[in-house]
Amino acid sequence: MKKIFPIIFILISISLVGIIYLQYTNLKNLMMVKEEQMLEKMGNGVFAVANSLAQPNNSRIGLSSLRKRNPLALINEVPAMIKDRYTQFEIAEKLSEAFREYKVPPTHFEFAVATSDFVGNLEMQTPKFVEAANDTINNRRFIAPVYQESGSWSEGLFPTEYLIVIVPEYKKLVFRQSYLQLGSAIVFTLFIMFVFFLTVGTMVNQRKLSEIKGDFINNMTHEFKTPLATISLAVDALNNEKVLKDPEKLNYFRGIIKDENKRMNKHVETILQAAALDKQEINLNKKELYVHKIIENALGNFELVLKEKQGMVNLRLNAKNDRILADEQHFTNMVSNLIDNAIKYSKEVPEITITTHNIPRGICIKVEDRGIGMTRESVKRIFEKFFRAHTGNIHNVKGFGLGMSYVKTIIDAHKGKIKVDSTLGKGTSFTVEMPVTK
């Protein structure tokens, strides 16, 4: 698993990058095609309007009026200018109608009529035409010549004027036309990324579970192997004739067997308790309890251990109201686990401080040691099932890594809170807050 995980991660990462690149390339090509199609439609619309403006049948002034104004018109008939035949509103209507005909989405545009094919010599213009014409980066310009039939002095057709149309920020229009494809591609890409991270997260969790499983099996093997070996030696000793004739030695070895049997039963009970918590089969038999009494009773179970290690416990039970509503067995086990944890991770001579004080509507219980402490990573994971803070040797601290998980579960079941503070090499403190009864 350790060897194949990096390979799978790299392969999935390459696949994800490849898919994202292909999506980006396809979207880029799609936008280019959409843009070309849009510009072609706009250009066709502008040229259609230019051809319409070249027709003389809509003249408002007419050639007869021009003859009166210009004597040369009696010999050579000059076509009427666009500004003399159409209003600005009429041209705008023609452009809008042409865009609709060529299926161009509704868009804002500016236009002008000029006597040259560049922005100059303007005969007619919309209010913001010049401003739009100056922005050549975001705006698109269309120039269509207006061909009108000449009089007798010219041959064929020639452009007399030019229709100049500017569409501001035309790329946004292309984007709006492609939002469905763009949205689908983005959602699909995000979905793939989500699946990727979900897969990697699952693989990481599976890897952690595999490590935890191996750690648990090693710990369990060690925890059961030691008492079994001790019981086996004690049984062999009981078969010795000298031991059988010595009542003192006989009782000694019987006591060893009994103690080791209790030890194994305790381990089995811990594992079964964890299984019950997994299935959420915990049933609380709540009744009125006194926290100080629970702490003192729990400490009594560790009297021999502390005496053997020459440890000491500082009791500072300052809470005036220590009455709570809790399950006696589970709450006692919770306190015992905190004390046991403080002893296990203490240095050679345990020094533990247990304090209580009241907080608004509750009681605060603090179990503090001056032990080896924990890293930040261990503090984050301390309440995970089967997790044990590393101390250099996997077997130098007894247990399965279930104690703190059990503590957290019981406190949560009692609507309480727990907080842990630890400094590597200086010690750890667990602070429990529980609601009190009046």
C-alpha positions as CSV (number, residue, x, y, z in Angstrom):
1,M,0.0,0.0,0.0
2,K,2.8,2.4,0.9
3,K,4.6,1.8,-2.5
4,I,1.5,1.8,-4.7
5,F,-0.2,4.9,-3.2
6,P,2.3,7.5,-4.6
7,I,2.0,5.8,-8.1
8,I,-1.8,5.9,-8.0
9,F,-1.7,9.5,-6.8
10,I,0.6,10.6,-9.6
11,L,-1.4,8.8,-12.2
12,I,-4.7,10.3,-11.0
13,S,-3.1,13.8,-10.9
14,I,-1.8,13.5,-14.4
15,S,-5.2,12.3,-15.6
16,L,-6.9,15.2,-13.8
17,V,-4.5,17.8,-15.3
18,G,-4.9,16.2,-18.8
19,I,-8.7,16.4,-18.5
20,I,-8.6,20.0,-17.3
21,Y,-6.2,20.9,-20.2
22,L,-8.5,19.3,-22.8
23,Q,-11.5,21.1,-21.3
24,Y,-9.7,24.4,-21.5
25,T,-8.6,23.7,-25.1
26,N,-12.1,22.8,-26.1
27,L,-13.6,25.8,-24.4
28,K,-11.1,28.1,-26.1
29,N,-11.8,26.6,-29.5
30,L,-15.6,26.9,-28.8
31,M,-15.3,30.5,-27.9
32,M,-13.2,31.2,-31.1
33,V,-15.8,29.5,-33.3
34,K,-18.7,31.3,-31.5
35,E,-16.8,34.6,-31.9
36,E,-16.2,34.1,-35.6
37,Q,-19.9,33.1,-36.2
38,M,-21.1,36.2,-34.2
39,L,-18.8,38.6,-36.1
40,E,-19.9,37.1,-39.4
41,K,-23.6,37.6,-38.5
42,M,-22.9,41.2,-37.4
43,G,-20.9,41.9,-40.6
44,N,-23.7,40.5,-42.8
45,G,-26.2,42.7,-40.9
46,V,-24.2,45.8,-41.4
47,F,-23.6,45.2,-45.1
48,A,-27.3,44.5,-45.5
49,V,-28.2,47.8,-44.0
50,A,-25.5,49.5,-46.2
51,N,-27.2,48.0,-49.3
52,S,-30.6,49.2,-48.0
53,L,-29.3,52.7,-47.5
54,A,-28.1,52.8,-51.2
55,Q,-31.6,52.5,-52.5
56,P,-32.9,55.9,-53.8
57,N,-36.6,55.1,-53.4
58,N,-36.7,56.3,-49.8
59,S,-35.3,59.7,-50.5
60,R,-36.9,62.5,-48.5
61,I,-35.2,65.3,-50.4
62,G,-35.0,63.8,-53.9
63,L,-33.1,64.8,-57.1
64,S,-35.5,67.7,-58.0
65,S,-34.6,69.5,-54.8
66,L,-30.9,68.9,-55.5
67,R,-31.2,70.4,-58.9
68,K,-32.6,73.6,-57.4
69,R,-29.7,73.7,-54.9
70,N,-27.0,72.7,-57.4
71,P,-27.1,73.9,-61.0
72,L,-24.7,71.2,-62.0
73,A,-27.3,68.7,-61.2
74,L,-29.1,69.7,-64.4
75,I,-26.3,68.1,-66.3
76,N,-25.0,65.4,-63.8
77,E,-27.5,64.0,-61.3
78,V,-25.7,63.6,-57.9
79,P,-27.3,61.0,-55.5
80,A,-28.7,62.4,-52.3
81,M,-26.6,62.0,-49.1
82,I,-27.7,59.5,-46.5
83,K,-28.2,62.2,-43.9
84,D,-30.6,63.9,-46.3
85,R,-32.7,60.7,-46.8
86,Y,-32.7,59.0,-43.3
87,T,-32.8,60.1,-39.7
88,Q,-30.5,58.6,-37.1
89,F,-33.4,56.8,-35.6
90,E,-34.3,55.2,-38.9
91,I,-30.8,53.9,-39.4
92,A,-30.7,52.5,-35.9
93,E,-34.0,50.7,-36.5
94,K,-32.6,49.2,-39.7
95,L,-29.5,47.9,-37.9
96,S,-31.6,46.4,-35.1
97,E,-33.9,44.7,-37.6
98,A,-30.9,43.4,-39.6
99,F,-29.3,42.0,-36.5
100,R,-32.5,40.3,-35.5
101,E,-32.8,38.8,-39.0
102,Y,-29.3,37.4,-38.8
103,K,-30.0,36.1,-35.3
104,V,-27.6,38.4,-33.5
105,P,-28.6,38.6,-29.8
106,P,-29.9,42.0,-28.7
107,T,-26.9,44.2,-28.1
108,H,-25.9,47.8,-27.8
109,F,-24.1,49.5,-30.8
110,E,-22.9,52.9,-31.9
111,F,-22.8,53.9,-35.6
112,A,-21.9,56.8,-37.9
113,V,-22.1,57.7,-41.5
114,A,-18.9,59.1,-43.1
115,T,-17.5,60.1,-46.4
116,S,-14.3,58.0,-45.9
117,D,-13.6,54.5,-44.6
118,F,-12.0,55.7,-41.4
119,V,-13.4,57.6,-38.4
120,G,-13.4,61.1,-39.8
121,N,-15.5,63.3,-42.0
122,L,-18.5,62.2,-40.1
123,E,-21.9,63.3,-41.5
124,M,-24.0,61.6,-38.8
125,Q,-23.1,59.9,-35.5
126,T,-24.6,58.6,-32.3
127,P,-23.7,60.4,-29.1
128,K,-21.1,57.9,-27.9
129,F,-19.7,56.9,-31.2
130,V,-16.3,58.6,-30.9
131,E,-15.8,57.3,-27.4
132,A,-16.6,53.7,-28.6
133,A,-14.3,54.1,-31.6
134,N,-11.3,55.0,-29.5
135,D,-11.5,51.7,-27.7
136,T,-10.1,49.3,-30.3
137,I,-9.3,46.5,-27.8
138,N,-12.8,45.7,-26.4
139,N,-15.0,47.0,-29.2
140,R,-15.4,45.7,-32.7
141,R,-15.7,47.9,-35.8
142,F,-17.6,47.1,-39.0
143,I,-17.2,49.4,-42.1
144,A,-19.6,48.9,-45.0
145,P,-19.4,51.0,-48.2
146,V,-22.7,52.4,-49.5
147,Y,-22.8,52.1,-53.3
148,Q,-25.3,54.4,-55.1
149,E,-26.1,54.6,-58.8
150,S,-24.4,57.6,-60.4
151,G,-25.6,59.9,-63.1
152,S,-24.4,60.1,-66.7
153,W,-20.9,61.3,-65.9
154,S,-19.8,58.1,-64.0
155,E,-19.5,54.5,-65.0
156,G,-21.1,51.8,-62.9
157,L,-21.3,52.0,-59.1
158,F,-18.9,53.7,-56.6
159,P,-18.9,54.1,-52.8
160,T,-20.1,57.6,-52.0
161,E,-20.4,57.0,-48.2
162,Y,-19.5,54.5,-45.5
163,L,-21.6,53.1,-42.7
164,I,-19.4,52.5,-39.6
165,V,-20.9,50.4,-36.8
166,I,-19.2,49.7,-33.5
167,V,-20.3,47.0,-31.1
168,P,-18.9,47.6,-27.6
169,E,-17.5,44.7,-25.6
170,Y,-18.6,42.1,-28.2
171,K,-16.7,39.3,-26.4
172,K,-19.2,39.5,-23.5
173,L,-21.9,38.9,-26.0
174,V,-20.1,35.8,-27.3
175,F,-19.7,34.7,-23.7
176,R,-23.4,35.1,-23.0
177,Q,-24.2,33.0,-26.0
178,S,-21.9,30.2,-24.7
179,Y,-22.8,30.3,-21.0
180,L,-24.6,26.9,-21.2
181,Q,-21.6,25.1,-22.7
182,L,-19.2,27.0,-20.4
183,G,-21.3,26.3,-17.3
184,S,-21.6,22.6,-18.2
185,A,-17.9,22.3,-18.8
186,I,-17.0,24.1,-15.5
187,V,-19.5,22.0,-13.5
188,F,-18.2,18.8,-15.1
189,T,-14.5,19.8,-14.3
190,L,-15.4,20.7,-10.7
191,F,-17.2,17.4,-10.3
192,I,-14.1,15.5,-11.6
193,M,-11.9,17.5,-9.2
194,F,-14.3,16.7,-6.3
195,V,-14.2,13.0,-7.2
196,F,-10.4,13.2,-7.4
197,F,-10.0,14.7,-4.0
198,L,-12.6,12.4,-2.6
199,T,-10.7,9.4,-4.0
200,V,-7.4,10.7,-2.6
201,G,-9.0,11.4,0.7
202,T,-10.4,7.9,0.8
203,M,-7.1,6.4,-0.1
204,V,-5.4,8.4,2.7
205,N,-8.0,7.3,5.2
206,Q,-7.6,3.7,4.1
207,R,-3.9,4.0,4.5
208,K,-4.3,5.4,8.0
209,L,-6.8,2.7,8.9
210,S,-4.4,0.1,7.6
211,E,-1.6,1.5,9.8
212,I,-4.0,1.8,12.8
213,K,-5.1,-1.8,12.2
214,G,-1.5,-3.0,12.2
215,D,-0.7,-1.0,15.3
216,F,-3.8,-2.3,17.1
217,I,-3.0,-5.9,16.3
218,N,0.6,-5.5,17.5
219,N,-0.6,-3.8,20.7
220,M,-3.3,-6.4,21.3
221,T,-0.9,-9.3,20.7
222,H,1.5,-7.8,23.2
223,E,-1.1,-7.0,25.8
224,F,-2.5,-10.6,25.7
225,K,0.8,-12.3,25.2
226,T,2.4,-10.9,28.4
227,P,-0.4,-12.1,30.9
228,L,-0.7,-15.4,29.1
229,A,3.0,-16.0,29.4
230,T,2.8,-15.0,33.1
231,I,-0.1,-17.3,33.7
232,S,1.7,-20.1,31.9
233,L,4.7,-19.7,34.2
234,A,2.5,-19.6,37.3
235,V,0.7,-22.8,36.3
236,D,4.1,-24.5,35.7
237,A,5.2,-23.3,39.1
238,L,2.0,-24.7,40.7
239,N,2.9,-28.2,39.4
240,N,6.2,-28.0,41.3
241,E,6.1,-30.2,44.5
242,K,8.0,-27.6,46.5
243,V,5.4,-25.0,45.7
244,L,2.6,-27.3,46.5
245,K,4.0,-27.9,49.9
246,D,4.5,-24.2,50.6
247,P,1.1,-22.5,51.2
248,E,2.7,-19.0,51.0
249,K,4.2,-19.6,47.5
250,L,1.0,-21.4,46.5
251,N,-1.1,-18.3,47.3
252,Y,1.4,-16.1,45.6
253,F,1.2,-17.9,42.3
254,R,-2.6,-18.1,42.6
255,G,-2.7,-14.4,43.1
256,I,-0.6,-13.8,40.0
257,I,-3.0,-16.0,37.9
258,K,-6.0,-14.1,39.3
259,D,-4.4,-10.7,38.7
260,E,-3.4,-11.5,35.1
261,N,-6.8,-13.0,34.5
262,K,-8.4,-9.7,35.6
263,R,-6.0,-7.8,33.4
264,M,-7.1,-9.8,30.3
265,N,-10.7,-9.4,31.2
266,K,-10.2,-5.7,31.4
267,H,-8.7,-5.6,27.9
268,V,-11.6,-7.7,26.5
269,E,-14.1,-5.4,28.2
270,T,-12.3,-2.4,26.7
271,I,-12.6,-3.9,23.2
272,L,-16.2,-4.9,23.6
273,Q,-17.0,-1.4,25.0
274,A,-15.4,0.1,21.9
275,A,-17.5,-2.2,19.6
276,A,-20.7,-1.1,21.5
277,L,-19.8,2.6,21.0
278,D,-19.3,1.9,17.3
279,K,-22.8,0.6,17.1
280,Q,-24.1,3.5,19.2
281,E,-25.4,1.0,21.8
282,I,-24.4,3.1,24.8
283,N,-27.3,3.4,27.3
284,L,-26.9,6.0,30.0
285,N,-28.5,5.4,33.4
286,K,-28.3,8.9,34.7
287,K,-28.6,9.8,38.4
288,E,-27.4,12.5,40.7
289,L,-23.7,12.1,41.4
290,Y,-21.0,14.1,43.2
291,V,-17.9,14.7,41.1
292,H,-15.5,15.0,44.1
293,K,-16.5,11.6,45.3
294,I,-16.2,10.1,41.9
295,I,-12.6,11.5,41.6
296,E,-11.6,10.2,45.0
297,N,-13.0,6.7,44.3
298,A,-11.2,6.6,40.9
299,L,-7.9,7.7,42.5
300,G,-8.3,4.8,44.9
301,N,-7.9,2.3,42.1
302,F,-4.5,3.8,41.2
303,E,-3.1,3.9,44.7
304,L,-0.8,0.9,44.3
305,V,0.4,2.0,40.9
306,L,1.3,5.5,42.1
307,K,2.9,4.0,45.2
308,E,5.0,1.7,43.1
309,K,6.2,4.6,40.9
310,Q,6.5,6.9,43.9
311,G,4.1,9.3,42.2
312,M,2.0,12.0,43.7
313,V,-1.4,13.5,43.1
314,N,-2.3,17.1,44.0
315,L,-6.0,17.4,44.7
316,R,-7.5,20.9,44.5
317,L,-11.3,20.3,44.6
318,N,-12.5,23.9,44.8
319,A,-15.9,23.5,43.2
320,K,-18.7,24.5,45.6
321,N,-21.3,22.7,43.5
322,D,-20.1,19.3,42.3
323,R,-23.6,17.7,41.8
324,I,-24.2,16.4,38.3
325,L,-26.6,14.2,36.5
326,A,-24.7,11.3,34.9
327,D,-24.2,7.6,34.5
328,E,-22.1,6.5,37.4
329,Q,-20.3,3.6,35.7
330,H,-19.4,5.5,32.5
331,F,-18.5,8.7,34.2
332,T,-16.3,6.9,36.7
333,N,-14.6,5.1,33.8
334,M,-14.1,8.4,32.0
335,V,-12.3,9.9,35.0
336,S,-10.3,6.8,35.5
337,N,-9.2,6.9,31.8
338,L,-8.0,10.5,32.3
339,I,-6.0,9.6,35.4
340,D,-4.6,6.4,33.8
341,N,-3.6,8.4,30.7
342,A,-1.8,11.0,32.9
343,I,0.1,8.2,34.7
344,K,1.1,6.3,31.5
345,Y,2.5,9.4,29.8
346,S,4.2,10.8,32.8
347,K,8.0,10.6,33.3
348,E,9.6,8.2,35.7
349,V,7.9,9.8,38.7
350,P,4.3,10.8,37.9
351,E,3.2,14.2,39.2
352,I,-0.5,14.8,38.6
353,T,-2.7,17.7,39.5
354,I,-6.5,17.4,39.6
355,T,-8.5,20.6,40.1
356,T,-12.2,21.5,40.0
357,H,-13.9,24.8,40.0
358,N,-17.4,26.1,39.1
359,I,-18.2,27.9,35.9
360,P,-21.6,29.4,34.9
361,R,-24.1,26.5,35.1
362,G,-21.4,23.9,35.2
363,I,-18.3,22.4,36.8
364,C,-14.8,22.3,35.3
365,I,-12.5,19.2,35.9
366,K,-8.9,19.5,35.0
367,V,-6.4,16.6,35.0
368,E,-2.9,17.8,34.4
369,D,0.4,16.0,34.3
370,R,4.1,16.9,33.9
371,G,4.8,14.2,31.4
372,I,6.2,13.8,28.0
373,G,3.5,16.0,26.3
374,M,2.3,15.7,22.7
375,T,3.0,17.3,19.3
376,R,0.3,19.5,17.6
377,E,-0.5,16.6,15.3
378,S,-1.1,14.2,18.2
379,V,-3.3,16.8,20.0
380,K,-5.5,17.0,16.9
381,R,-5.9,13.3,16.7
382,I,-5.9,12.4,20.4
383,F,-9.6,11.5,20.4
384,E,-9.4,9.3,17.3
385,K,-10.1,5.6,17.9
386,F,-6.9,3.5,18.1
387,F,-4.7,6.5,17.9
388,R,-1.8,6.6,20.3
389,A,0.8,9.3,20.7
390,H,4.2,8.0,19.6
391,T,6.8,7.7,22.3
392,G,9.6,6.0,20.4
393,N,8.6,2.5,21.3
394,I,5.2,1.2,20.3
395,H,4.9,-1.1,23.4
396,N,6.4,1.1,26.1
397,V,2.9,2.5,26.9
398,K,0.2,0.0,27.5
399,G,-3.2,0.1,25.9
400,F,-5.1,-0.1,22.6
401,G,-5.6,3.6,21.9
402,L,-9.3,3.5,22.8
403,G,-9.3,5.3,26.1
404,M,-9.5,8.9,24.8
405,S,-12.0,8.0,22.2
406,Y,-14.2,6.5,24.9
407,V,-13.7,9.7,27.1
408,K,-14.9,11.9,24.2
409,T,-17.9,9.8,23.5
410,I,-19.0,9.7,27.1
411,I,-18.6,13.4,27.6
412,D,-20.5,14.1,24.4
413,A,-23.3,11.8,25.5
414,H,-23.5,13.8,28.8
415,K,-23.7,17.1,26.8
416,G,-20.3,18.1,28.1
417,K,-17.1,19.5,26.6
418,I,-13.5,18.5,26.7
419,K,-10.4,20.4,25.7
420,V,-6.8,19.3,25.6
421,D,-3.6,21.5,25.9
422,S,-0.2,20.0,25.6
423,T,3.4,21.1,25.2
424,L,6.0,18.5,24.0
425,G,8.3,17.7,26.9
426,K,6.4,19.6,29.5
427,G,3.1,17.9,30.0
428,T,-0.6,17.7,29.1
429,S,-3.8,18.8,30.6
430,F,-7.4,17.7,29.9
431,T,-10.2,20.1,30.8
432,V,-13.7,18.7,31.1
433,E,-16.8,20.9,31.5
434,M,-20.1,19.3,32.7
435,P,-23.5,20.8,33.5
436,V,-24.4,20.8,37.2
437,T,-27.8,20.4,38.9
438,K,-29.1,22.9,41.4
